Amino acid sequence: MTTARGVFVREHGERDVLEVREHDVPDPGPGEVQVEVAATGVNFIDVYRRQGVYPGTPPFVLAEEGAGTVVAVGPGVDSFSVGDRVAWPQGQPSATTVANQPADIVVPVPQGVELETAAAAMLQGLTAHYLVNSTYAAGPGDVALVHAAAGGVGQLLVQLLVAKGCTVIATAGSDEKCEIARELGAAHKINYSTYSRAEDLAAAVRDAAGRGVDVVYDGVGKATFDASLASLRRRGLMVLFGGASGQVPPFDLQRLNSLGSLFVTRPKLLDHIAERDELEWRAREVFAAIEDGSLRIDVGGRYSFDRAADAYEALESRRSTGKLILVPADGGSK
């Protein structure tokens, strides 16, 4: 048994239900590794769990993504040893100084990648990887629309799509955020906060592309969904992978017919890393791109456990850019 310090959800609710407290972590069980956590990723799924939208019985430790150093291994684990540097995209509660994680969701971190960078890259990096390689096999000549292009997943999508030879149209909620997307290689940038009607935003996208786009990557959800559909070419693909502005309400499928035989999908990461080989492949490619400098991970904020509420306020208000992380010690905020 080890005593650890973690960020707890006291009861379902808003950010004021978060508190830091000590708790006991048992020795790792069969198939588990025990990790001294270096950093934890901040994600919207944490918000949904805190609010009770996703299952969970308080009190519980927040967050699911992280990176650190193995300090003990449980029975039956022969793929990792004490001292290994590891990371995971969605595991057991992770905003704690020590965490037990299933060995089958943990991947090795190369020496050329810092642990804080690894924590920032896992969930969103693997998400961006499957979106551009599996959900839609993007390639030269494709025109892609990326909403919230200055956010954590958005920045990675822009970079990966540009590397594949795609033309990227990036939207964001301010001119400053649009400029971030342009610096990452987006060919066109649109401040969607200046458009009050979905048809006007879609018209701006079509004007920039010269036609309907081949694929839309939409992690914003309710606020952009209609414009996303209207931006697509005939038989184009709408990829809804998040709901930062709220969940999309049910809609008439006949709209897909009338707008040009469109496709819509709502994928999730766990279905794209369910097999160990697939998880390792995606992680290996993401880490290799970080190491060779072709993929930049922007840590937009670094918060101590005691300032976890501030981190989630920045995330939920959509003021942040890049990826936010929590660190056990007081590291301030960037």
C-alpha positions in Angstrom: 0.0 0.0 0.0 1.2 3.5 -1.0 0.0 6.9 0.2 -0.6 9.2 -2.7 -2.1 12.7 -3.3 -4.8 13.2 -5.9 -7.4 15.4 -7.4 -10.8 14.1 -6.2 -14.4 14.8 -7.4 -16.2 15.1 -4.1 -19.6 15.0 -5.7 -21.0 15.5 -9.1 -21.1 19.2 -10.1 -19.1 22.1 -11.3 -15.4 22.9 -10.7 -16.0 23.7 -7.0 -16.4 20.0 -6.2 -12.7 19.4 -6.9 -10.4 18.9 -4.0 -6.9 17.5 -3.4 -6.6 14.9 -0.7 -4.4 12.0 0.3 -5.5 8.4 -0.5 -4.2 4.9 -0.3 -3.1 3.1 -3.5 -2.9 -0.7 -3.2 0.0 -2.7 -4.7 -0.5 -3.3 -8.4 -2.7 -6.3 -9.1 -2.4 -8.9 -11.8 -1.8 -7.3 -15.2 -1.1 -3.9 -13.7 1.8 -1.5 -13.4 2.2 1.1 -10.6 3.4 4.5 -11.9 4.8 7.6 -10.3 2.8 10.1 -12.3 4.7 13.0 -13.9 1.8 14.7 -15.6 -1.9 14.2 -16.4 -3.8 15.3 -19.4 -6.8 17.6 -19.0 -9.7 16.6 -21.3 -13.4 17.2 -21.8 -14.2 13.6 -20.8 -13.0 14.6 -17.3 -15.7 17.3 -17.3 -18.4 14.8 -18.3 -17.4 12.4 -15.5 -17.2 15.3 -13.0 -20.7 16.4 -14.0 -22.2 12.9 -13.9 -22.9 12.8 -17.7 -20.6 9.7 -17.8 -20.9 7.0 -15.1 -18.9 7.3 -11.9 -19.7 7.2 -8.2 -18.0 10.0 -6.1 -15.7 10.5 -4.5 -13.2 9.5 -7.2 -9.9 10.6 -8.6 -10.2 12.7 -11.8 -8.7 12.2 -15.3 -7.7 9.2 -17.3 -4.6 10.2 -19.4 -1.1 10.5 -18.1 2.6 9.6 -18.2 5.2 8.7 -15.6 7.8 6.1 -14.4 7.0 2.5 -13.4 7.7 1.9 -9.7 6.2 -1.6 -9.4 4.7 -4.3 -11.5 1.9 -6.7 -10.7 1.8 -10.5 -11.2 1.8 -11.6 -14.8 3.4 -8.4 -16.2 6.5 -9.1 -18.2 6.4 -6.3 -20.8 7.4 -3.6 -18.3 10.0 -3.2 -15.6 10.6 -0.8 -12.7 12.2 2.4 -14.2 10.4 2.2 -17.5 8.9 5.5 -18.8 5.3 5.0 -19.9 2.2 6.8 -20.9 -1.5 5.9 -21.5 -4.4 7.6 -23.3 -7.4 6.4 -21.2 -6.7 4.3 -18.2 -7.5 4.3 -14.5 -7.9 7.6 -12.6 -4.7 9.5 -13.2 -4.6 12.9 -11.5 -2.7 11.4 -8.6 1.0 11.1 -7.6 0.8 7.3 -7.9 -1.6 5.3 -10.0 -2.1 1.7 -11.0 -2.7 1.2 -14.7 -3.6 -1.8 -16.8 -0.4 -2.9 -18.6 -2.4 -3.5 -21.8 -3.2 0.2 -22.1 0.3 1.5 -21.2 2.9 2.2 -23.9 6.6 2.9 -23.6 7.8 6.5 -24.0 11.0 6.9 -26.1 13.9 8.7 -24.4 13.6 11.6 -26.9 10.1 12.5 -25.6 9.7 14.2 -22.3 7.1 12.7 -20.0 5.0 15.9 -19.8 4.9 16.0 -23.6 3.9 12.3 -23.6 1.1 13.0 -21.2 -0.1 15.9 -23.5 0.2 13.8 -26.6 -1.6 10.5 -25.8 -5.3 11.0 -26.0 -5.4 13.8 -28.5 -2.4 12.5 -30.5 -3.9 9.0 -30.9 -7.3 10.6 -31.7 -5.8 12.8 -34.4 -3.9 9.8 -35.8 -7.0 7.6 -36.2 -9.1 10.4 -37.6 -6.7 11.1 -40.5 -5.6 7.5 -41.1 -8.6 5.4 -40.3 -11.8 7.4 -40.1 -10.9 9.1 -43.4 -7.7 8.1 -45.1 -6.6 11.6 -46.0 -4.2 12.2 -48.8 -3.0 14.6 -51.5 -5.7 16.6 -53.2 -8.2 16.3 -50.3 -9.7 19.5 -48.8 -10.4 19.2 -45.1 -12.2 21.5 -42.7 -11.0 21.5 -39.1 -13.0 23.2 -36.5 -11.4 24.5 -33.3 -8.1 24.3 -35.1 -6.1 26.0 -32.3 -7.3 23.5 -29.7 -5.4 20.3 -28.6 -6.8 17.9 -31.2 -7.2 20.7 -33.8 -3.6 21.7 -33.9 -2.5 18.0 -34.3 -5.1 17.5 -37.1 -3.9 20.5 -39.0 -0.3 19.3 -38.8 -1.0 15.7 -39.8 -3.3 16.7 -42.6 -0.8 19.1 -44.1 1.9 16.4 -43.8 -0.3 14.2 -46.0 -0.6 16.8 -48.7 -4.2 18.0 -47.8 -5.5 21.6 -48.1 -6.7 22.6 -44.7 -9.4 25.1 -43.9 -9.2 26.0 -40.2 -11.8 27.6 -38.1 -11.3 29.0 -34.6 -13.1 31.5 -32.3 -10.7 34.4 -32.5 -8.2 35.9 -34.9 -5.4 35.0 -32.6 -6.4 31.3 -32.6 -6.8 31.4 -36.4 -3.2 32.6 -36.7 -2.0 29.6 -34.7 -3.6 27.3 -37.3 -2.1 29.3 -40.1 1.4 29.0 -38.6 0.8 25.2 -38.4 0.2 25.1 -42.2 -3.6 25.7 -42.7 -4.1 27.2 -46.1 -7.2 29.2 -45.1 -8.4 30.4 -41.7 -11.9 31.5 -40.7 -13.0 33.1 -37.4 -16.3 31.4 -36.9 -17.3 33.8 -34.1 -18.0 36.4 -36.8 -20.8 34.3 -38.3 -24.2 34.1 -36.6 -25.8 31.8 -39.2 -24.7 28.3 -40.2 -25.3 29.0 -43.9 -23.0 32.0 -43.8 -20.2 30.1 -42.2 -20.6 27.3 -44.7 -20.6 29.8 -47.6 -17.2 31.2 -46.3 -15.8 27.6 -46.2 -17.0 26.9 -49.7 -15.6 30.1 -50.9 -12.2 29.4 -49.4 -12.2 25.8 -50.8 -13.6 26.7 -54.2 -16.0 23.8 -53.7 -17.4 21.7 -50.9 -14.8 20.0 -48.7 -14.1 16.3 -48.7 -14.2 15.9 -44.9 -15.0 17.9 -41.9 -13.4 17.2 -38.5 -15.8 18.7 -35.9 -15.0 18.4 -32.2 -17.2 21.5 -31.3 -20.5 19.8 -31.9 -23.8 21.7 -31.5 -22.6 25.1 -32.5 -20.9 24.0 -35.8 -22.8 20.9 -36.8 -25.2 22.5 -39.3 -22.4 24.5 -40.9 -20.3 21.4 -41.1 -22.9 19.5 -43.1 -23.5 22.4 -45.4 -19.8 22.7 -46.1 -19.4 19.2 -47.5 -19.2 18.2 -51.2 -21.5 15.6 -52.6 -20.9 12.2 -50.7 -18.6 14.0 -48.3 -17.8 12.8 -44.8 -18.8 14.6 -41.5 -16.6 13.4 -38.6 -18.2 14.4 -35.3 -15.7 13.5 -32.6 -16.6 15.8 -29.7 -19.1 18.3 -28.3 -17.2 21.2 -26.8 -20.2 23.5 -27.4 -22.8 20.9 -26.4 -24.1 17.6 -27.8 -25.8 17.6 -31.2 -29.5 16.9 -30.9 -31.2 14.2 -32.9 -31.8 15.1 -36.5 -33.6 13.8 -39.5 -31.4 11.5 -41.5 -33.2 12.6 -44.7 -31.1 15.7 -44.5 -28.1 13.6 -45.5 -29.9 12.7 -48.7 -31.0 16.2 -49.6 -27.5 17.7 -48.9 -25.8 15.3 -51.4 -25.8 11.7 -50.0 -23.5 12.7 -47.1 -21.9 10.4 -44.6 -21.8 11.1 -40.8 -19.8 9.2 -38.2 -19.3 9.6 -34.5 -16.1 7.6 -33.7 -14.3 7.2 -30.4 -10.7 6.5 -29.5 -11.2 3.2 -27.6 -12.6 1.5 -30.7 -9.3 2.4 -32.5 -6.9 1.1 -29.9 -8.8 -2.0 -28.7 -6.1 -4.3 -30.1 -2.7 -4.0 -28.6 -1.0 -4.0 -32.0 -3.1 -1.0 -33.1 -2.4 0.9 -29.9 1.3 0.4 -30.3 1.3 1.3 -34.0 -0.5 4.6 -33.4 1.6 5.5 -30.3 4.8 4.6 -32.1 3.9 6.9 -35.1 2.9 9.8 -32.9 6.0 9.6 -30.8 8.2 9.3 -33.8 6.7 12.4 -35.3 7.3 14.3 -32.0 10.9 13.1 -32.0 11.7 14.1 -35.5 10.0 17.5 -35.1 7.3 17.0 -37.7 4.6 17.1 -35.0 4.6 19.9 -32.5 2.8 19.4 -29.1 1.7 22.7 -27.7 1.3 22.6 -23.9 -0.9 25.6 -23.5 -1.1 25.5 -19.7 0.6 23.6 -16.9 -1.2 23.6 -13.6 -0.5 22.1 -10.2 -3.0 19.7 -8.6 -4.1 22.5 -6.3 -5.0 24.6 -9.3 -7.0 21.9 -11.1 -10.2 24.0 -11.1 -8.4 26.8 -13.0 -7.2 24.3 -15.6 -10.8 23.1 -16.2 -12.1 26.6 -16.2 -9.7 27.4 -19.0 -10.7 24.3 -20.9 -14.5 24.7 -20.5 -14.5 28.4 -21.3 -12.6 27.5 -24.5 -10.0 30.2 -23.7 -7.2 27.8 -23.9 -5.1 26.8 -26.9 -3.1 23.6 -27.3 -3.1 21.0 -24.5 -3.5 21.6 -20.7 -1.8 19.3 -18.2 -1.8 18.8 -14.5 1.4 18.2 -12.6 1.8 17.0 -9.0 4.1 19.8 -7.9 3.3 23.5 -8.2 4.5 24.4 -11.7 2.4 27.5 -12.2 0.4 28.2 -15.3 1.7 29.1 -18.7 
